[in-house]
Amino acid sequence: MFLRRFPSVISRTRLAAAKYTTQAPKGGNSIAQEILEQKVGNPTSKNLKSKKPSKPKGSEKGWSIGLGIAAGVLTFSGGVFGYLGRPYEQEDENQKLGESLLDGYKRRAEERVNSTVQYFSEPAWEQLLPDPLPAPYQRPYTLVINLDETLIHSTWDMEHGWRVAKRPGVDYFLAYLSQFYEIIVFTSQNSMNAMPILDKLDPYQYIMYRLYREATRYIDGDYVKDISRLNRDPSKVIIMDSNPKAYSLQPENAVAVKPWKGESEDDYLLSMIPFLESLVLMDIPDVRPVCQNYYGKDIPEEFSEWEKQMKEQIRLQWVEQNQNKKKGLASLLGGGGQHEQGPVWYLEEQRKQLHQTFSQEHGAMQEAAKEQLKMIQEEQAKQVQDMKLTVWQLVTQGPPVPGQPNPAEDAPSSQQQ
């Protein structure tokens, strides 16, 4: 009702404010305009501000970081290229005539990179084995055997972890052939993993030498075993491996082994003994032609068939000779000769004698090895016990005083009493 009664007062106030605003000096601030802007707001200024494009946060910072990283990578790459391509200390004999400075740096960098790669892909030693033993002790032939899927099979599961199984007959195989062969286990596993496996596999040390991944050559992603680095006569070396890539450098020395996947009825190692021992009994001067002849075949079956043919051939020759003798005796004595025993295959006869001698000596040798192993274990246990007593003395009593008895030394003797 107040506004209805005094409309003229409000109109006169607005007119006065407008008049005061128009009469305000340039560049000054009108009090009425400020009040009006506070109450009503300035829509034109808001529209202008909203039309300005907003820059993404951190864009300038991201560009600067990216440029810094790129500059650092380029600088590092240039430094590496310059270091690898630097001139040799001695005169470069391979310097090409007319070679530019950039081409020379590129060539020397490639030569140094290739040399480094070759260094890490070659065996750690030039000669992997020491010189052969003197005549009475050195075996006439060398047998290089793979570990995985040749002598053992490894499995892994969540419940038990890694488990290793011995191939059936491996104990007799190693013990018997150690009479004729210098046995070497050559594995592509690293020494940290393979060493405890071999300690359990060969407690009596029929294996003379062990070679690990450090002794292999790395070629096209595969670990290759180079027989030429063994420091042995290659004509007397046989390599048994289930991986053909492992002996790709000398396939003429290889016996392709049937991989073992854990079958309990497997008898491959035992069936290979007649073939391997026959090479020694027949004194083969070069094993490579023999290995090439049997490569890719079932050696136990093929060799058994060859022995049968040889036995039959010798028997036929004996029959023919015996008939001629009987004819001569019949013409002189007027009667037939007595029944004679047929020929004996000399390899089979020697094999029987060797197995009989080995079975007699092997038992005594194993007993002696067990006694020695037991003494070693007892000595190790005693050393561990003495070490525990010494540590306990240092903790409880301090270091021993010169001239006084040492309780750690008296403890074992008092226990024995």
TAHUBEL-V66082 format. One record per residue. N is the residue number from 1. RES is the residue in one letter. PSI is psi in radians with two decimals (* if undefined). BURIAL is I if it has 16 or more other ideal C-beta (glycine too) atoms within 10 Angstrom, else O. Layout:
{{N,RES,PSI,BURIAL} {N,RES,PSI,BURIAL}}
This chain:
{{1,M,-0.48,O} {2,F,-0.71,O} {3,L,-0.62,O} {4,R,-0.63,O} {5,R,-0.58,O} {6,F,1.02,O} {7,P,-0.55,O} {8,S,-0.53,O} {9,V,-0.74,O} {10,I,-0.76,O} {11,S,-0.72,O} {12,R,-0.57,O} {13,T,-0.75,O} {14,R,-0.71,O} {15,L,-0.66,O} {16,A,-0.67,O} {17,A,-0.73,I} {18,A,-0.71,O} {19,K,-0.70,O} {20,Y,-0.60,O} {21,T,-0.72,O} {22,T,-0.48,O} {23,Q,0.04,O} {24,A,2.55,O} {25,P,2.68,O} {26,K,2.44,O} {27,G,-0.14,O} {28,G,2.97,O} {29,N,2.18,O} {30,S,2.28,I} {31,I,-0.69,O} {32,A,-0.67,I} {33,Q,-0.68,O} {34,E,-0.74,O} {35,I,-0.74,O} {36,L,-0.68,O} {37,E,-0.63,O} {38,Q,-0.67,O} {39,K,-0.78,O} {40,V,-0.65,O} {41,G,2.87,O} {42,N,1.68,O} {43,P,-0.51,O} {44,T,-0.70,O} {45,S,-0.60,O} {46,K,-0.68,O} {47,N,-0.68,O} {48,L,-0.71,O} {49,K,-0.63,O} {50,S,-0.39,O} {51,K,-0.22,O} {52,K,2.29,O} {53,P,2.39,O} {54,S,2.37,O} {55,K,2.43,O} {56,P,2.47,O} {57,K,2.36,O} {58,G,0.09,O} {59,S,-0.78,O} {60,E,-0.66,O} {61,K,-0.70,O} {62,G,-0.72,O} {63,W,-0.71,O} {64,S,-0.67,O} {65,I,-0.76,O} {66,G,-0.75,O} {67,L,-0.63,O} {68,G,-0.73,O} {69,I,-0.77,O} {70,A,-0.73,O} {71,A,-0.67,O} {72,G,-0.72,O} {73,V,-0.76,O} {74,L,-0.72,O} {75,T,-0.76,O} {76,F,-0.76,O} {77,S,-0.74,O} {78,G,-0.66,O} {79,G,-0.73,O} {80,V,-0.77,O} {81,F,-0.73,O} {82,G,-0.63,O} {83,Y,-0.77,O} {84,L,-0.56,I} {85,G,0.17,I} {86,R,2.67,O} {87,P,2.59,O} {88,Y,2.69,O} {89,E,-0.72,O} {90,Q,3.03,O} {91,E,2.31,O} {92,D,1.85,O} {93,E,-0.39,O} {94,N,0.16,O} {95,Q,2.20,O} {96,K,2.50,O} {97,L,2.39,O} {98,G,0.20,O} {99,E,2.29,O} {100,S,2.94,O} {101,L,-0.75,O} {102,L,-0.72,O} {103,D,-0.64,O} {104,G,-0.75,I} {105,Y,-0.71,I} {106,K,-0.76,O} {107,R,-0.80,I} {108,R,-0.62,I} {109,A,-0.75,I} {110,E,-0.70,O} {111,E,-0.73,O} {112,R,-0.67,O} {113,V,-0.78,O} {114,N,-0.64,O} {115,S,-0.69,O} {116,T,-0.76,O} {117,V,-0.73,O} {118,Q,-0.62,O} {119,Y,-0.76,O} {120,F,-0.28,O} {121,S,-0.08,O} {122,E,2.80,O} {123,P,2.73,I} {124,A,-0.37,O} {125,W,2.62,O} {126,E,-0.76,O} {127,Q,2.11,O} {128,L,-0.38,I} {129,L,2.68,I} {130,P,3.05,O} {131,D,2.64,O} {132,P,2.68,O} {133,L,2.89,O} {134,P,2.94,O} {135,A,-0.85,O} {136,P,-0.38,O} {137,Y,-0.46,O} {138,Q,2.31,O} {139,R,2.62,I} {140,P,-0.42,O} {141,Y,2.79,I} {142,T,2.24,I} {143,L,1.98,I} {144,V,2.09,I} {145,I,2.41,I} {146,N,2.83,I} {147,L,-1.07,I} {148,D,2.28,I} {149,E,0.21,I} {150,T,-0.89,I} {151,L,-0.46,I} {152,I,2.96,I} {153,H,2.27,I} {154,S,2.43,O} {155,T,2.75,O} {156,W,2.40,O} {157,D,2.95,O} {158,M,-0.52,O} {159,E,-0.77,O} {160,H,-0.24,O} {161,G,-2.49,O} {162,W,2.32,O} {163,R,2.41,O} {164,V,2.28,O} {165,A,2.45,O} {166,K,2.44,O} {167,R,2.44,I} {168,P,2.32,I} {169,G,0.07,I} {170,V,-0.58,I} {171,D,-0.85,I} {172,Y,-0.65,O} {173,F,-0.86,I} {174,L,-0.74,I} {175,A,-0.79,I} {176,Y,-0.80,I} {177,L,-0.24,I} {178,S,-0.22,I} {179,Q,-0.53,O} {180,F,-0.42,I} {181,Y,2.54,I} {182,E,1.76,I} {183,I,2.26,I} {184,I,2.21,I} {185,V,2.13,I} {186,F,1.89,I} {187,T,2.66,I} {188,S,-0.01,I} {189,Q,2.71,I} {190,N,2.78,O} {191,S,-0.54,O} {192,M,-0.66,O} {193,N,-0.68,O} {194,A,-0.50,I} {195,M,-0.85,O} {196,P,-0.52,O} {197,I,-0.77,I} {198,L,-0.55,I} {199,D,-0.67,O} {200,K,-0.56,O} {201,L,-0.62,I} {202,D,1.23,I} {203,P,-0.42,O} {204,Y,0.04,I} {205,Q,0.89,O} {206,Y,-0.42,I} {207,I,2.10,I} {208,M,-0.67,I} {209,Y,2.66,I} {210,R,2.30,I} {211,L,2.38,I} {212,Y,-2.92,I} {213,R,-0.54,I} {214,E,-0.34,O} {215,A,0.00,I} {216,T,2.95,I} {217,R,2.40,I} {218,Y,1.88,I} {219,I,2.06,O} {220,D,0.74,O} {221,G,0.12,O} {222,D,2.58,O} {223,Y,2.00,I} {224,V,2.42,I} {225,K,1.96,I} {226,D,1.90,I} {227,I,-0.47,I} {228,S,-0.28,O} {229,R,0.05,I} {230,L,-0.22,I} {231,N,0.65,O} {232,R,2.75,I} {233,D,2.04,O} {234,P,-0.35,O} {235,S,-0.18,O} {236,K,0.27,I} {237,V,2.32,I} {238,I,2.30,I} {239,I,2.20,I} {240,M,2.06,I} {241,D,2.55,I} {242,S,-0.09,I} {243,N,1.92,I} {244,P,-0.50,O} {245,K,-0.42,O} {246,A,-0.52,I} {247,Y,0.50,I} {248,S,-0.38,I} {249,L,-0.53,I} {250,Q,1.18,I} {251,P,-0.33,O} {252,E,-0.29,I} {253,N,0.06,I} {254,A,2.56,I} {255,V,1.95,I} {256,A,1.97,I} {257,V,2.44,I} {258,K,2.07,I} {259,P,2.43,O} {260,W,2.16,I} {261,K,0.26,O} {262,G,0.19,O} {263,E,2.28,O} {264,S,-0.44,O} {265,E,0.14,O} {266,D,2.39,I} {267,D,0.48,O} {268,Y,-0.81,I} {269,L,-0.77,I} {270,L,-0.63,I} {271,S,-0.27,I} {272,M,-0.25,I} {273,I,-0.82,I} {274,P,-0.69,I} {275,F,-0.82,I} {276,L,-0.68,I} {277,E,-0.49,I} {278,S,-0.55,I} {279,L,-0.62,I} {280,V,-0.74,I} {281,L,-0.60,O} {282,M,-0.05,O} {283,D,1.00,O} {284,I,2.16,I} {285,P,-0.53,O} {286,D,2.06,O} {287,V,-0.23,I} {288,R,-0.77,I} {289,P,-0.60,O} {290,V,-0.78,I} {291,C,-0.67,I} {292,Q,-0.62,O} {293,N,-0.58,O} {294,Y,0.03,I} {295,Y,2.34,O} {296,G,0.05,O} {297,K,2.89,O} {298,D,1.69,O} {299,I,-0.84,I} {300,P,-0.75,I} {301,E,-0.77,O} {302,E,-0.71,O} {303,F,-0.66,I} {304,S,-0.69,O} {305,E,-0.68,O} {306,W,-0.72,O} {307,E,-0.70,I} {308,K,-0.74,O} {309,Q,-0.72,O} {310,M,-0.71,O} {311,K,-0.76,I} {312,E,-0.69,O} {313,Q,-0.74,O} {314,I,-0.66,O} {315,R,-0.74,O} {316,L,-0.70,O} {317,Q,-0.70,O} {318,W,-0.72,O} {319,V,-0.76,O} {320,E,-0.78,O} {321,Q,-0.65,O} {322,N,-0.65,O} {323,Q,-0.69,O} {324,N,-0.67,O} {325,K,-0.70,O} {326,K,-0.68,O} {327,K,-0.74,O} {328,G,-0.72,O} {329,L,-0.64,O} {330,A,-0.65,O} {331,S,-0.51,O} {332,L,-0.76,O} {333,L,-0.26,O} {334,G,0.41,O} {335,G,3.04,O} {336,G,2.75,O} {337,G,2.95,O} {338,Q,2.76,O} {339,H,2.25,O} {340,E,2.63,O} {341,Q,2.48,O} {342,G,2.99,O} {343,P,2.69,O} {344,V,2.26,O} {345,W,2.08,O} {346,Y,-0.56,O} {347,L,-0.71,I} {348,E,-0.69,O} {349,E,-0.79,O} {350,Q,-0.64,O} {351,R,-0.72,I} {352,K,-0.77,O} {353,Q,-0.73,O} {354,L,-0.77,I} {355,H,-0.66,O} {356,Q,-0.79,O} {357,T,-0.71,O} {358,F,-0.74,O} {359,S,-0.58,O} {360,Q,-0.78,O} {361,E,-0.55,O} {362,H,-0.64,I} {363,G,-0.81,O} {364,A,-0.65,O} {365,M,-0.67,O} {366,Q,-0.68,O} {367,E,-0.75,O} {368,A,-0.69,O} {369,A,-0.63,O} {370,K,-0.73,O} {371,E,-0.75,O} {372,Q,-0.72,O} {373,L,-0.66,O} {374,K,-0.74,O} {375,M,-0.69,O} {376,I,-0.76,O} {377,Q,-0.69,O} {378,E,-0.68,O} {379,E,-0.71,O} {380,Q,-0.71,O} {381,A,-0.67,O} {382,K,-0.73,O} {383,Q,-0.69,O} {384,V,-0.72,O} {385,Q,-0.78,O} {386,D,-0.66,O} {387,M,-0.69,O} {388,K,-0.76,O} {389,L,-0.69,I} {390,T,-0.74,I} {391,V,-0.73,O} {392,W,-0.66,O} {393,Q,-0.75,I} {394,L,-0.60,O} {395,V,-0.75,O} {396,T,-0.65,O} {397,Q,-0.17,O} {398,G,-3.12,O} {399,P,2.61,O} {400,P,2.54,O} {401,V,2.32,O} {402,P,2.40,O} {403,G,-0.18,O} {404,Q,2.62,O} {405,P,2.58,O} {406,N,2.01,O} {407,P,-0.53,O} {408,A,-0.56,I} {409,E,-0.54,O} {410,D,-0.35,O} {411,A,-0.85,I} {412,P,-0.69,O} {413,S,-0.67,O} {414,S,-0.60,O} {415,Q,-0.64,O} {416,Q,-0.64,O} {417,Q,*,O}}
